[in-house]
Amino acid sequence: PDCDTPLLEYSVKSRRGKELFVAHIPFDMTEEELLALCSQYGDVMSASIMHHDLGVSKCFAYVKFKLQSAADNALLRLNHYEVEGKFLFVDYAMRQAQ
């Protein structure tokens, strides 16, 4: 990045995608609650909380937005957002090939 571009802005521009990785979600958060939280920033196509084989939450999820601008806004607004005493970590979802 050039010296005039803030690091977060560079990161956002270089790794953008409509799907976000959301970590540190509360253990008992439901997909419906996650969907409601994320829908404040735009149309959500899917919100999937990952679970262990026995159905126990892994405390992270993937959220796919309809528009890039909604994903960008959600990332900027929800990263470090506090939910039930936990601070979310939000980033663009990385593909296995990356």
Sequence and secondary structure as in RCSB ss.txt:
>XXXX:A:sequence
PDCDTPLLEYSVKSRRGKELFVAHIPFDMTEEELLALCSQYGDVMSASIMHHDLGVSKCFAYVKFKLQSAADNAL
LRLNHYEVEGKFLFVDYAMRQAQ
>XXXX:A:secstr
  TTS HHHHHHHHS  SEEEEES  TT  HHHHHHHHGGGS EEEEEEEE TTS EEEEEEEEESSHHHHHHHH
HHHTT EETTEE EEEE   TT 
